[in-house]
């Protein structure tokens, strides 16, 4: 194989890696499909994260209230920056109840349906 063809092959390989990295960058990491949230004395709350991302479409719906970091809800509560049950009552169940009232498919609307405790 001539050096010309080697150079051309290397250029195409590099272009291929460049395009593939651009494609990967265009689809940001959505985080885990399912996570478990600390639920206090009532037990952990299994949370279908990917389902909510797909249905809501805007991460800021939740992450304007707390950062995308494990343990952030508990940390904000401990610092007095987030009231107890704010996330569950003001975000989760409120949204689920609005969907249910509108006749749409919704998630749980009561404490015991989420907490595994």
N, CA and C of each residue as an Amber inpcrd file, in Angstrom:
protein
   351
   0.8600000  -1.1690000   0.0000000   0.0000000   0.0000000   0.0000000
   0.9020000   1.2260000   0.0000000   0.5870000   2.1800000  -0.8470000
   1.4220000   3.3740000  -0.9350000   1.1350000   4.3170000   0.2240000
   2.1030000   5.1810000   0.5110000   1.9420000   6.1240000   1.6210000
   0.7820000   7.0810000   1.3630000   0.4910000   7.3550000   0.0870000
  -0.6460000   8.2240000  -0.2600000  -1.9500000   7.6120000   0.2650000
  -2.1380000   6.3140000   0.0560000  -3.3610000   5.6420000   0.4900000
  -3.4380000   5.5340000   2.0110000  -2.2840000   5.4100000   2.6360000
  -2.2520000   5.3680000   4.0990000  -2.7070000   6.7100000   4.6640000
  -2.2060000   7.7980000   4.0900000  -2.5860000   9.1360000   4.5350000
  -4.0830000   9.3590000   4.3200000  -4.5730000   8.9630000   3.1570000
  -5.9950000   9.1270000   2.8550000  -6.8380000   8.3040000   3.8420000
  -6.4110000   7.0720000   4.1280000  -7.1310000   6.2180000   5.0780000
  -7.1650000   6.8440000   6.4630000  -6.0230000   7.3770000   6.9040000
  -5.9470000   8.0090000   8.2160000  -6.8750000   9.2140000   8.2800000
  -6.9060000  10.0200000   7.2120000  -7.7810000  11.1950000   7.1730000
  -9.2370000  10.7650000   7.2980000  -9.6480000   9.7300000   6.5720000
 -11.0300000   9.2580000   6.6490000 -11.3530000   8.7090000   8.0300000
 -10.4110000   8.0070000   8.6270000 -10.6290000   7.4850000   9.9770000
 -10.8140000   8.6360000  10.9540000  -9.9550000   9.6380000  10.8640000
 -10.0740000  10.7870000  11.7570000 -11.3760000  11.5420000  11.5320000
 -11.7580000  11.6810000  10.2670000 -13.0440000  12.3290000   9.9850000
 -14.1920000  11.5160000  10.5720000 -14.0930000  10.1950000  10.4680000
 -15.1280000   9.3300000  11.0340000 -15.2320000   9.5040000  12.5380000
 -14.0790000   9.5680000  13.2290000 -14.1040000   9.7970000  14.6690000
 -14.6620000  11.1730000  14.9850000 -14.3220000  12.1500000  14.1910000
 -14.8420000  13.5050000  14.4070000 -16.3480000  13.5430000  14.2730000
 -16.8810000  12.9000000  13.2390000 -18.3330000  12.8760000  13.0520000
 -19.0230000  12.0950000  14.1580000 -18.4200000  10.9510000  14.5320000
 -19.0800000  10.1620000  15.5700000 -19.0730000  10.8940000  16.8990000
 -18.0080000  11.6240000  17.2130000 -17.9990000  12.3590000  18.4740000
 -18.9930000  13.5060000  18.4370000 -19.2250000  14.0820000  17.2610000
 -20.2270000  15.1370000  17.1450000 -21.6250000  14.5530000  17.3520000
 -21.8490000  13.3560000  16.8370000 -23.1500000  12.7150000  17.0100000
 -23.3710000  12.3890000  18.4800000 -22.3460000  11.8620000  19.1380000
 -22.4590000  11.5470000  20.5600000 -22.7020000  12.8210000  21.3580000
 -22.0000000  13.9030000  21.0150000 -22.1690000  15.1680000  21.7330000
 -23.5730000  15.7340000  21.5480000 -24.2000000  15.4510000  20.4010000
 -25.5390000  15.9780000  20.1340000 -26.5930000  15.3010000  21.0180000
 -26.2920000  14.1000000  21.5170000 -27.2270000  13.3890000  22.3710000
 -26.6390000  13.3670000  23.7860000 -26.9170000  14.3990000  24.5880000
 -26.2960000  14.4880000  25.9100000 -26.7090000  13.3350000  26.8130000
 -25.8800000  13.0670000  27.7940000 -26.1660000  12.0120000  28.7540000
 -27.4450000  12.3510000  29.4960000 -28.3830000  11.4580000  29.4280000
 -29.6660000  11.6960000  30.0860000 -29.6650000  11.2310000  31.5300000
 -28.5610000  10.7000000  31.9880000 -28.5320000  10.1950000  33.3430000
 -29.1490000   8.8130000  33.4060000 -29.2720000   8.2680000  34.6080000
 -29.7960000   6.9020000  34.7400000 -31.2810000   6.8120000  34.3970000
 -31.6720000   5.6380000  33.9490000 -33.0840000   5.4050000  33.6220000
 -33.9410000   5.4350000  34.8740000 -33.4350000   4.8420000  35.9440000
 -34.1670000   4.7790000  37.2080000 -33.2290000   5.1640000  38.3470000
 -33.7520000   5.8980000  39.2990000 -32.9670000   6.2460000  40.4810000
 -33.8300000   6.0280000  41.7220000 -33.1810000   6.0350000  42.8640000
 -33.8890000   5.8940000  44.1260000 -33.6540000   7.1670000  44.9240000
 -34.7260000   7.8180000  45.3240000 -34.6340000   9.0550000  46.0950000
 -34.8160000   8.7580000  47.5690000 -34.1040000   9.4960000  48.3970000
 -34.2450000   9.3520000  49.8380000 -35.6560000   9.7800000  50.2220000
 -36.3620000   8.9200000  50.9220000 -37.7430000   9.2060000  51.2770000
 -37.9830000   9.3550000  52.7640000 -36.9150000   9.5730000  53.5190000
 -37.0740000   9.7480000  54.9590000 -37.5370000   8.4840000  55.6400000
 -38.2860000   8.6450000  56.7190000 -38.7340000   7.4960000  57.5180000
 -39.7570000   6.6340000  56.7860000 -40.3470000   7.1520000  55.7310000
 -41.3540000   6.3910000  54.9910000 -40.7450000   5.4830000  53.9340000
 -39.4280000   5.5250000  53.7720000 -38.7510000   4.6310000  52.8340000
 -38.3730000   5.2970000  51.5250000 -37.4860000   4.6400000  50.8370000
 -36.9850000   5.1320000  49.5620000 -38.1170000   5.2980000  48.5440000
 -37.8680000   6.1840000  47.5860000 -38.8350000   6.4260000  46.5220000
 -38.1930000   6.0490000  45.1900000 -38.6310000   4.9390000  44.5890000
 -38.1170000   4.5910000  43.2680000 -38.6190000   5.6310000  42.2660000
 -37.7150000   6.1550000  41.4690000 -38.0790000   7.2480000  40.5590000
 -37.6850000   6.9050000  39.1310000 -38.6620000   6.7820000  38.2350000
 -38.3690000   6.4990000  36.8280000 -37.8810000   7.7760000  36.1200000
 -36.6080000   8.0550000  36.2660000 -35.9970000   9.2950000  35.7830000
 -36.1650000   9.4820000  34.2720000 -35.8110000   8.4590000  33.5010000
 -35.8760000   8.5720000  32.0350000 -37.3000000   8.8020000  31.5640000
 -38.2660000   8.1490000  32.1910000 -39.6750000   8.3350000  31.8470000
 -40.0750000   9.8030000  32.0270000 -39.6440000  10.3980000  33.1260000
 -39.9560000  11.8060000  33.3760000 -39.2450000  12.7100000  32.3760000
 -38.0070000  12.4010000  32.0420000 -37.2980000  13.1910000  31.0330000
 -38.0330000  13.1440000  29.7050000 -38.4380000  11.9580000  29.3120000
 -39.1270000  11.8060000  28.0290000 -40.4790000  12.5160000  28.0280000
 -41.2170000  12.4340000  29.1390000 -42.5450000  13.0400000  29.2040000
 -42.5090000  14.5500000  29.3900000 -41.5820000  15.0330000  30.1980000
 -41.5160000  16.4700000  30.4810000 -40.7500000  17.2330000  29.4070000
 -39.6810000  16.6370000  28.9150000 -38.9040000  17.2640000  27.8590000
 -37.9970000  18.3960000  28.2990000 -38.1880000  18.9330000  29.4720000
 -37.3720000  20.0470000  29.9440000 -36.8640000  19.7380000  31.3530000
 -35.5640000  19.5100000  31.4520000 -34.9580000  19.1590000  32.7490000
 -35.1680000  20.2530000  33.7910000 -35.3160000  21.4900000  33.3480000
 -35.4750000  22.6110000  34.2770000 -36.7820000  22.5400000  35.0690000
 -37.7310000  21.7530000  34.5820000 -38.9830000  21.5970000  35.3250000
 -38.6830000  21.2010000  36.7590000 -37.7410000  20.3130000  36.9430000
 -37.3500000  19.8810000  38.2900000 -36.0320000  20.5250000  38.7250000
 -35.0820000  20.5730000  37.8070000 -33.7310000  20.9750000  38.1870000
 -33.5300000  22.4820000  38.2990000 -34.5780000  23.2540000  38.1540000
 -34.5240000  24.6640000  38.5680000 -34.6350000  24.7470000  40.0880000
 -35.2580000  23.7220000  40.7000000 -35.4600000  23.6860000  42.1390000
 -34.2420000  23.0780000  42.8440000 -33.6480000  22.0520000  42.2550000
 -32.4720000  21.4030000  42.8350000 -31.5220000  20.9690000  41.7180000
 -30.2130000  20.9820000  42.0100000 -29.2320000  20.6300000  40.9720000
 -29.2460000  19.1440000  40.6140000 -28.6630000  18.8530000  39.4660000
 -28.5660000  17.4840000  38.9820000 -27.3630000  16.8120000  39.6580000
 -27.5320000  16.5190000  40.9240000 -26.4530000  15.9340000  41.7050000
 -27.0700000  15.0350000  42.7730000 -26.5370000  13.8340000  42.8920000
 -27.0480000  12.8950000  43.8870000 -26.9780000  13.5160000  45.2790000
 -28.0730000  13.4340000  46.0150000 -28.1290000  13.9580000  47.3770000
 -28.4140000  15.4480000  47.4800000 -28.6680000  16.1000000  46.3540000
 -28.8690000  17.5590000  46.3750000 -30.1380000  17.9720000  47.1210000
 -31.1880000  17.1700000  47.0380000 -32.4340000  17.5130000  47.7290000
 -32.2120000  17.5110000  49.2420000 -31.5700000  16.4570000  49.7460000
 -31.2940000  16.3690000  51.1790000 -30.3610000  17.4930000  51.6290000
 -29.3530000  17.7950000  50.8140000 -28.4010000  18.8600000  51.1690000
 -29.1040000  20.2100000  51.2610000 -29.9850000  20.5130000  50.3180000
 -30.7090000  21.7830000  50.3480000 -31.6460000  21.8630000  51.5510000
 -32.2610000  20.7510000  51.9160000 -33.1210000  20.7280000  53.1070000
 -32.2900000  20.9790000  54.3590000 -31.1280000  20.3360000  54.4400000
 -30.2520000  20.4930000  55.6070000 -29.7540000  21.9330000  55.7420000
 -29.5690000  22.6160000  54.6170000 -29.1170000  24.0170000  54.6220000
 -30.2760000  24.9830000  54.8410000 -31.5050000  24.4720000  54.8940000
 -32.6730000  25.3240000  55.0730000 -33.0870000  26.0480000  53.8020000
 -32.5830000  25.5940000  52.6560000 -32.9000000  26.2320000  51.3720000
 -34.0590000  25.5680000  50.6390000 -34.5270000  24.4520000  51.1960000
 -35.6380000  23.7260000  50.5890000 -36.4830000  23.1570000  51.7160000
 -37.7650000  23.4460000  51.6850000 -38.6580000  22.9700000  52.7400000
 -38.9100000  21.4690000  52.6070000 -39.1360000  20.8330000  53.7440000
 -39.4470000  19.4200000  53.7700000 -40.6980000  19.1630000  52.9250000
 -40.6680000  18.1380000  52.1310000 -41.7600000  17.7070000  51.2510000
 -42.0410000  18.6560000  50.0910000 -41.2360000  19.7100000  49.9240000
 -41.4800000  20.6570000  48.8340000 -41.4470000  19.9600000  47.4760000
 -40.4200000  19.1580000  47.2720000 -40.2800000  18.5100000  45.9670000
 -41.4640000  17.5960000  45.7080000 -41.7690000  16.7460000  46.6570000
 -42.8580000  15.7890000  46.4390000 -44.2210000  16.4680000  46.3350000
 -44.5030000  17.4230000  47.2010000 -45.8280000  18.0540000  47.2000000
 -45.9840000  19.1330000  46.1370000 -44.9510000  19.9240000  45.9190000
 -45.0780000  21.0460000  44.9860000 -44.7220000  20.6710000  43.5540000
 -43.9100000  19.6500000  43.3840000 -43.5510000  19.2440000  42.0230000
 -44.2560000  17.9540000  41.6260000 -43.9370000  16.8840000  42.3180000
 -44.4040000  15.5520000  41.9080000 -45.9180000  15.3890000  41.9450000
 -46.4640000  15.3800000  43.1460000 -47.8980000  15.0860000  43.2530000
 -48.7630000  16.1750000  42.6330000 -48.3180000  17.4140000  42.6730000
 -49.0780000  18.5000000  42.0460000 -49.2010000  18.2540000  40.5390000
 -48.1010000  17.9000000  39.9150000 -48.1120000  17.6230000  38.4770000
 -48.9690000  16.3960000  38.1690000 -48.7800000  15.3350000  38.9550000
 -49.5600000  14.1190000  38.7390000 -51.0570000  14.3830000  38.8780000
 -51.4320000  15.1790000  39.8700000 -52.8570000  15.4910000  40.0700000
 -53.4200000  16.3150000  38.9180000 -52.6100000  17.2590000  38.4060000
 -53.0650000  18.0620000  37.2640000 -53.2960000  17.1810000  36.0430000
 -52.3900000  16.2460000  35.8080000 -52.5560000  15.3320000  34.6770000
 -53.7940000  14.4600000  34.8580000 -53.9590000  13.9430000  36.0570000
 -55.1080000  13.0830000  36.3560000 -56.4180000  13.8500000  36.1630000
 -56.4630000  15.0870000  36.6610000 -57.6610000  15.9270000  36.5280000
 -57.9790000  16.2080000  35.0660000 -56.9330000  16.3240000  34.2440000
 -57.1190000  16.5820000  32.8170000 -57.4690000  15.3060000  32.0390000
 -57.5530000  14.1770000  32.7780000 -57.9080000  12.9160000  32.1340000
 -56.7370000  12.2450000  31.4420000 -55.5180000  12.6820000  31.7450000
 -54.3270000  12.1030000  31.1310000 -53.6970000  11.0850000  32.0720000
 -52.8660000  10.2310000  31.5030000 -52.1430000   9.2470000  32.2980000
 -51.2020000   9.9830000  33.2420000 -51.2160000   9.5860000  34.5190000
 -50.3720000  10.2790000  35.4890000 -49.7050000   9.2760000  36.4190000
 -48.7940000   9.8000000  37.1960000 -48.1390000   8.9900000  38.2080000
 -48.9370000   9.0020000  39.4880000 -48.3760000   8.4050000  40.5470000
 -49.0650000   8.3240000  41.8380000 -49.3820000   9.6970000  42.4160000
 -50.4620000   9.7610000  43.1700000 -50.8730000  11.0320000  43.7860000
 -50.9270000  10.9570000  45.3070000 -50.5530000   9.8200000  45.8750000
 -50.5370000   9.6860000  47.3330000 -49.1550000   9.2000000  47.7840000
 -48.8250000   9.5080000  49.0200000 -47.5170000   9.1680000  49.6000000
 -47.2110000   7.6760000  49.5060000 -48.1750000   6.8570000  49.8980000
 -47.9350000   5.4150000  50.0000000 -47.7240000   4.7430000  48.6450000
 -48.1130000   5.3920000  47.5770000 -47.9160000   4.8040000  46.2530000
 -46.4620000   4.9440000  45.7860000 -45.7130000   5.8540000  46.4110000
 -44.3250000   6.0790000  46.0120000 -43.3210000   5.5060000  47.0060000
 -43.5450000   5.7750000  48.2900000 -42.5840000   5.3430000  49.3040000
 -42.6480000   3.8430000  49.4810000 -41.4650000   3.2140000  49.4940000
 -41.4130000   1.7640000  49.5580000 -41.3430000   1.2300000  50.9790000
 -41.4210000   2.1390000  51.9860000 -41.1790000   1.8620000  53.3500000
 -42.0430000   1.0460000  54.1430000
